Amino acid sequence: MILTVPLADGTALANVVYRWIAAGAVGSETSSGVTQPWATVPLFRIDSDPPIDAEEMVVYDSINATNYQFAGYRKGLQAVATAQQILLVNLWPGGAGPATIVPAAAASLSICRCFGTFYNLSALGADGLDVTFTLVQVDATDPTIIYDMSSTLIRNKETNQLVTDRVVTASIVAGQLQDSLGNAYVDLVRTDYMQDSAGVALPRMRYLLQSESLGAKFGLSLSTDTSPVFSPVTFVLDGTTLAGLTAKGTFDISKLKPS
């Protein structure tokens, strides 16, 4: 079992030793399994199997008896660490529903980390839904017309690299938006960082959100002859949008409005 224990500043690895306390008796001094992961920080890693009836471990400086710490070992830790199953005394009652997981911003300024929590009509977390983000451009005069940009060369002005995968697939699992790797977010290139092959900013770039279970209804009437009509849900990812909704570099997709 591995325990990490801090000692006083200036403690030398060569002087770090420890003793097990088992069945009320103190064991012999040893330095077996002691390492220091970070040479400038007095935090020591002890890899040692606890003896029978182990109760605690004391780690100390062999040349300074006042420099010591208890490792925090408790009975049962070894059993829990190696257990394949853990029997609960009481069943976990569950929570009130999915909680929104707000991820940290991506390292690159040109990447926006999109997240969101989605519920159905029963206020339960939606599950098993496919979501697609497609890069499009809105017409200069008619905003209801959008163009597929999958065949247009686009560069990221921060990295000067080509932007690939113009269609990104994701899913909603247990209420949370997830990417193809299971992360609780989807990373998308910001629309205000997109340029053409000549380095000129591409205007009116947007993402089209598509899902059979998501959309904004308009002109809906309760009729048996026609199906509900959905308007396309598109959105921009630029400095104005991000500053208006969440922290810089993240965007809550579940709060989108049709545009």
C-alpha positions as a Markdown table, in Angstrom:
| # | Residue | x | y | z |
|---|---|---|---|---|
| 1 | Met | 0.0 | 0.0 | 0.0 |
| 2 | Ile | 1.2 | 3.5 | -0.8 |
| 3 | Leu | 1.0 | 6.4 | 1.7 |
| 4 | Thr | 2.3 | 10.0 | 1.2 |
| 5 | Val | 3.5 | 12.0 | 4.2 |
| 6 | Pro | 4.9 | 15.5 | 4.5 |
| 7 | Leu | 7.8 | 16.4 | 6.8 |
| 8 | Ala | 9.5 | 19.7 | 7.7 |
| 9 | Asp | 11.3 | 21.8 | 5.0 |
| 10 | Gly | 14.8 | 20.7 | 4.5 |
| 11 | Thr | 14.3 | 17.0 | 5.4 |
| 12 | Ala | 16.7 | 14.8 | 3.5 |
| 13 | Leu | 15.3 | 11.7 | 1.8 |
| 14 | Ala | 18.3 | 9.7 | 3.2 |
| 15 | Asn | 17.1 | 10.4 | 6.7 |
| 16 | Val | 13.4 | 9.5 | 6.3 |
| 17 | Val | 12.4 | 6.3 | 8.1 |
| 18 | Tyr | 9.2 | 4.9 | 9.5 |
| 19 | Arg | 7.7 | 2.4 | 12.0 |
| 20 | Trp | 4.5 | 0.5 | 11.9 |
| 21 | Ile | 2.3 | 0.3 | 15.0 |
| 22 | Ala | 0.5 | -3.1 | 15.1 |
| 23 | Ala | -1.5 | -4.6 | 17.9 |
| 24 | Gly | -0.4 | -1.9 | 20.2 |
| 25 | Ala | 3.3 | -2.4 | 19.7 |
| 26 | Val | 5.8 | -0.3 | 17.8 |
| 27 | Gly | 7.7 | -2.1 | 15.0 |
| 28 | Ser | 11.3 | -1.8 | 13.9 |
| 29 | Glu | 12.7 | 1.2 | 12.1 |
| 30 | Thr | 13.0 | 0.9 | 8.3 |
| 31 | Ser | 13.5 | 3.1 | 5.2 |
| 32 | Ser | 12.3 | 0.4 | 2.8 |
| 33 | Gly | 10.1 | 1.8 | 0.0 |
| 34 | Val | 10.6 | 5.5 | 0.8 |
| 35 | Thr | 11.0 | 7.8 | -2.1 |
| 36 | Gln | 10.6 | 11.5 | -2.8 |
| 37 | Pro | 8.6 | 12.2 | -6.0 |
| 38 | Trp | 9.5 | 16.0 | -6.0 |
| 39 | Ala | 13.1 | 16.7 | -4.9 |
| 40 | Thr | 12.4 | 20.3 | -3.7 |
| 41 | Val | 9.2 | 19.4 | -1.8 |
| 42 | Pro | 9.4 | 17.5 | 1.5 |
| 43 | Leu | 6.6 | 15.1 | 0.6 |
| 44 | Phe | 7.6 | 11.4 | 0.9 |
| 45 | Arg | 6.0 | 8.4 | -0.7 |
| 46 | Ile | 6.1 | 5.1 | 1.3 |
| 47 | Asp | 5.3 | 1.8 | -0.4 |
| 48 | Ser | 4.9 | -0.7 | 2.4 |
| 49 | Asp | 2.6 | -3.6 | 3.1 |
| 50 | Pro | 0.9 | -3.2 | 6.6 |
| 51 | Pro | 1.6 | -5.9 | 9.1 |
| 52 | Ile | -1.1 | -8.0 | 10.7 |
| 53 | Asp | -3.2 | -5.9 | 13.0 |
| 54 | Ala | -1.7 | -2.7 | 11.7 |
| 55 | Glu | -3.1 | 0.4 | 13.4 |
| 56 | Glu | -0.9 | 3.4 | 12.3 |
| 57 | Met | 2.4 | 4.3 | 10.7 |
| 58 | Val | 4.8 | 7.0 | 12.1 |
| 59 | Val | 7.2 | 8.6 | 9.6 |
| 60 | Tyr | 10.1 | 10.7 | 10.9 |
| 61 | Asp | 13.5 | 12.1 | 10.4 |
| 62 | Ser | 16.2 | 9.8 | 11.8 |
| 63 | Ile | 18.4 | 12.7 | 12.9 |
| 64 | Asn | 15.6 | 14.9 | 14.3 |
| 65 | Ala | 13.1 | 13.2 | 16.6 |
| 66 | Thr | 10.8 | 16.2 | 16.6 |
| 67 | Asn | 10.3 | 16.1 | 12.9 |
| 68 | Tyr | 7.6 | 13.4 | 12.5 |
| 69 | Gln | 4.1 | 12.8 | 11.1 |
| 70 | Phe | 1.5 | 10.1 | 11.3 |
| 71 | Ala | 0.7 | 8.6 | 7.9 |
| 72 | Gly | -3.1 | 8.5 | 8.5 |
| 73 | Tyr | -3.4 | 4.7 | 8.1 |
| 74 | Arg | -6.6 | 3.2 | 9.4 |
| 75 | Lys | -7.7 | -0.4 | 9.8 |
| 76 | Gly | -9.6 | -1.6 | 6.7 |
| 77 | Leu | -7.8 | 0.6 | 4.2 |
| 78 | Gln | -5.9 | -2.3 | 2.7 |
| 79 | Ala | -9.0 | -4.4 | 2.5 |
| 80 | Val | -11.0 | -1.6 | 0.7 |
| 81 | Ala | -8.1 | -0.9 | -1.7 |
| 82 | Thr | -8.0 | -4.6 | -2.8 |
| 83 | Ala | -11.7 | -5.4 | -2.7 |
| 84 | Gln | -13.5 | -6.3 | -5.9 |
| 85 | Gln | -16.9 | -5.6 | -4.3 |
| 86 | Ile | -18.0 | -3.3 | -1.4 |
| 87 | Leu | -21.3 | -4.1 | 0.4 |
| 88 | Leu | -23.1 | -1.0 | 1.5 |
| 89 | Val | -25.0 | -1.0 | 4.7 |
| 90 | Asn | -27.7 | 1.3 | 3.3 |
| 91 | Leu | -28.6 | 1.8 | -0.3 |
| 92 | Trp | -27.6 | 5.1 | -1.9 |
| 93 | Pro | -30.8 | 7.1 | -2.1 |
| 94 | Gly | -29.8 | 9.0 | -5.3 |
| 95 | Gly | -30.0 | 12.7 | -5.9 |
| 96 | Ala | -32.5 | 15.1 | -7.3 |
| 97 | Gly | -31.3 | 14.6 | -10.9 |
| 98 | Pro | -28.3 | 15.4 | -13.1 |
| 99 | Ala | -26.1 | 18.3 | -12.0 |
| 100 | Thr | -24.5 | 20.5 | -14.6 |
| 101 | Ile | -20.8 | 19.7 | -14.9 |
| 102 | Val | -19.0 | 22.9 | -15.9 |
| 103 | Pro | -15.6 | 22.0 | -17.3 |
| 104 | Ala | -12.5 | 24.1 | -17.1 |
| 105 | Ala | -11.7 | 26.2 | -20.2 |
| 106 | Ala | -9.4 | 24.6 | -22.8 |
| 107 | Ala | -5.8 | 25.6 | -22.9 |
| 108 | Ser | -6.1 | 27.2 | -26.4 |
| 109 | Leu | -7.9 | 30.5 | -26.7 |
| 110 | Ser | -9.3 | 29.4 | -30.1 |
| 111 | Ile | -11.1 | 26.4 | -28.5 |
| 112 | Cys | -14.4 | 26.7 | -26.8 |
| 113 | Arg | -15.4 | 23.9 | -24.5 |
| 114 | Cys | -19.2 | 23.3 | -24.9 |
| 115 | Phe | -21.2 | 21.5 | -22.2 |
| 116 | Gly | -24.8 | 21.2 | -21.1 |
| 117 | Thr | -27.4 | 19.3 | -19.1 |
| 118 | Phe | -30.7 | 18.3 | -20.8 |
| 119 | Tyr | -34.0 | 17.2 | -19.4 |
| 120 | Asn | -37.1 | 15.6 | -20.9 |
| 121 | Leu | -40.8 | 16.5 | -20.2 |
| 122 | Ser | -40.7 | 14.5 | -17.0 |
| 123 | Ala | -37.8 | 16.6 | -15.7 |
| 124 | Leu | -35.6 | 13.6 | -15.9 |
| 125 | Gly | -32.1 | 13.6 | -17.5 |
| 126 | Ala | -32.3 | 12.9 | -21.2 |
| 127 | Asp | -30.3 | 9.8 | -22.2 |
| 128 | Gly | -29.1 | 8.1 | -25.4 |
| 129 | Leu | -29.5 | 11.1 | -27.7 |
| 130 | Asp | -27.3 | 11.7 | -30.7 |
| 131 | Val | -26.2 | 15.3 | -31.4 |
| 132 | Thr | -24.4 | 16.7 | -34.4 |
| 133 | Phe | -22.5 | 20.0 | -34.7 |
| 134 | Thr | -22.0 | 21.1 | -38.4 |
| 135 | Leu | -20.0 | 24.1 | -39.4 |
| 136 | Val | -22.1 | 26.4 | -41.7 |
| 137 | Gln | -22.1 | 30.0 | -43.0 |
| 138 | Val | -25.1 | 32.2 | -43.0 |
| 139 | Asp | -26.1 | 34.1 | -46.2 |
| 140 | Ala | -25.1 | 37.7 | -46.3 |
| 141 | Thr | -28.6 | 38.9 | -47.1 |
| 142 | Asp | -31.0 | 36.2 | -46.0 |
| 143 | Pro | -30.3 | 34.7 | -42.6 |
| 144 | Thr | -32.6 | 31.8 | -43.2 |
| 145 | Ile | -30.2 | 30.5 | -45.8 |
| 146 | Ile | -27.2 | 28.6 | -44.5 |
| 147 | Tyr | -24.3 | 27.1 | -46.5 |
| 148 | Asp | -22.4 | 23.9 | -45.9 |
| 149 | Met | -18.7 | 24.7 | -45.3 |
| 150 | Ser | -17.4 | 21.1 | -45.3 |
| 151 | Ser | -15.5 | 21.6 | -48.6 |
| 152 | Thr | -14.1 | 25.1 | -47.8 |
| 153 | Leu | -10.5 | 25.4 | -46.6 |
| 154 | Ile | -10.5 | 26.9 | -43.1 |
| 155 | Arg | -7.6 | 27.8 | -40.9 |
| 156 | Asn | -7.4 | 28.5 | -37.2 |
| 157 | Lys | -5.8 | 31.9 | -36.9 |
| 158 | Glu | -4.2 | 31.0 | -33.5 |
| 159 | Thr | -2.4 | 27.9 | -34.7 |
| 160 | Asn | -2.4 | 28.5 | -38.5 |
| 161 | Gln | -3.5 | 24.9 | -38.9 |
| 162 | Leu | -6.3 | 23.6 | -41.0 |
| 163 | Val | -9.6 | 23.0 | -39.3 |
| 164 | Thr | -10.8 | 19.4 | -40.0 |
| 165 | Asp | -13.8 | 17.5 | -38.9 |
| 166 | Arg | -16.4 | 20.1 | -39.9 |
| 167 | Val | -19.1 | 17.7 | -38.6 |
| 168 | Val | -18.7 | 16.7 | -35.0 |
| 169 | Thr | -20.8 | 14.0 | -33.4 |
| 170 | Ala | -21.7 | 13.9 | -29.7 |
| 171 | Ser | -24.3 | 12.4 | -27.5 |
| 172 | Ile | -26.4 | 13.1 | -24.4 |
| 173 | Val | -25.8 | 10.5 | -21.7 |
| 174 | Ala | -27.5 | 10.7 | -18.3 |
| 175 | Gly | -28.4 | 14.2 | -19.1 |
| 176 | Gln | -24.9 | 15.3 | -19.9 |
| 177 | Leu | -23.5 | 16.4 | -23.3 |
| 178 | Gln | -20.5 | 14.1 | -24.0 |
| 179 | Asp | -18.0 | 13.9 | -26.8 |
| 180 | Ser | -17.0 | 10.7 | -28.6 |
| 181 | Leu | -14.3 | 10.0 | -25.9 |
| 182 | Gly | -16.8 | 10.2 | -23.1 |
| 183 | Asn | -15.7 | 13.6 | -21.8 |
| 184 | Ala | -18.6 | 15.8 | -20.4 |
| 185 | Tyr | -18.0 | 18.4 | -23.0 |
| 186 | Val | -17.3 | 19.0 | -26.7 |
| 187 | Asp | -14.4 | 21.1 | -27.9 |
| 188 | Leu | -15.2 | 23.3 | -30.9 |
| 189 | Val | -13.1 | 25.9 | -32.7 |
| 190 | Arg | -14.4 | 29.4 | -32.0 |
| 191 | Thr | -16.0 | 31.0 | -35.0 |
| 192 | Asp | -14.1 | 34.3 | -34.6 |
| 193 | Tyr | -10.8 | 32.4 | -35.0 |
| 194 | Met | -11.7 | 31.1 | -38.5 |
| 195 | Gln | -9.9 | 32.3 | -41.6 |
| 196 | Asp | -9.8 | 31.4 | -45.3 |
| 197 | Ser | -6.7 | 30.2 | -47.2 |
| 198 | Ala | -5.5 | 33.9 | -47.6 |
| 199 | Gly | -5.7 | 34.6 | -43.9 |
| 200 | Val | -8.9 | 36.7 | -44.2 |
| 201 | Ala | -11.5 | 36.3 | -41.4 |
| 202 | Leu | -14.5 | 34.3 | -42.5 |
| 203 | Pro | -17.7 | 36.2 | -41.7 |
| 204 | Arg | -21.1 | 34.8 | -40.5 |
| 205 | Met | -19.7 | 31.5 | -39.4 |
| 206 | Arg | -22.0 | 29.5 | -37.2 |
| 207 | Tyr | -22.5 | 26.0 | -35.8 |
| 208 | Leu | -25.7 | 24.1 | -36.7 |
| 209 | Leu | -27.0 | 22.0 | -33.9 |
| 210 | Gln | -28.9 | 18.9 | -35.1 |
| 211 | Ser | -30.7 | 16.2 | -33.1 |
| 212 | Glu | -34.0 | 14.4 | -33.5 |
| 213 | Ser | -35.0 | 15.3 | -29.9 |
| 214 | Leu | -33.8 | 19.0 | -29.9 |
| 215 | Gly | -35.1 | 21.9 | -31.9 |
| 216 | Ala | -37.2 | 25.1 | -31.7 |
| 217 | Lys | -40.8 | 24.8 | -32.8 |
| 218 | Phe | -42.5 | 27.5 | -34.8 |
| 219 | Gly | -45.9 | 27.7 | -36.5 |
| 220 | Leu | -47.0 | 24.7 | -34.5 |
| 221 | Ser | -50.7 | 23.7 | -34.6 |
| 222 | Leu | -52.3 | 20.7 | -33.2 |
| 223 | Ser | -53.3 | 19.0 | -36.4 |
| 224 | Thr | -53.3 | 15.3 | -37.5 |
| 225 | Asp | -52.4 | 16.3 | -41.1 |
| 226 | Thr | -49.1 | 18.0 | -40.5 |
| 227 | Ser | -46.0 | 17.3 | -38.4 |
| 228 | Pro | -44.4 | 20.0 | -36.2 |
| 229 | Val | -42.0 | 22.2 | -38.1 |
| 230 | Phe | -38.6 | 22.9 | -36.5 |
| 231 | Ser | -36.4 | 25.9 | -37.2 |
| 232 | Pro | -32.7 | 25.3 | -37.4 |
| 233 | Val | -30.7 | 26.0 | -34.2 |
| 234 | Thr | -27.5 | 27.8 | -35.1 |
| 235 | Phe | -25.1 | 29.6 | -32.8 |
| 236 | Val | -21.8 | 31.5 | -32.9 |
| 237 | Leu | -18.8 | 30.9 | -30.6 |
| 238 | Asp | -17.1 | 34.2 | -30.3 |
| 239 | Gly | -16.0 | 36.6 | -27.5 |
| 240 | Thr | -19.3 | 38.3 | -27.2 |
| 241 | Thr | -21.3 | 35.0 | -26.9 |
| 242 | Leu | -18.9 | 33.5 | -24.3 |
| 243 | Ala | -18.8 | 36.6 | -22.1 |
| 244 | Gly | -22.6 | 36.8 | -22.2 |
| 245 | Leu | -23.3 | 33.3 | -20.9 |
| 246 | Thr | -20.5 | 31.6 | -19.0 |
| 247 | Ala | -16.8 | 31.9 | -18.1 |
| 248 | Lys | -14.4 | 32.6 | -20.9 |
| 249 | Gly | -13.8 | 29.6 | -23.0 |
| 250 | Thr | -16.9 | 27.6 | -22.1 |
| 251 | Phe | -20.5 | 27.6 | -23.4 |
| 252 | Asp | -23.7 | 26.1 | -22.1 |
| 253 | Ile | -25.3 | 24.5 | -25.1 |
| 254 | Ser | -28.5 | 23.6 | -23.1 |
| 255 | Lys | -29.3 | 27.4 | -22.9 |
| 256 | Leu | -29.3 | 27.9 | -26.6 |
| 257 | Lys | -32.1 | 29.9 | -28.3 |
| 258 | Pro | -33.0 | 29.4 | -32.0 |
| 259 | Ser | -31.3 | 31.9 | -34.3 |
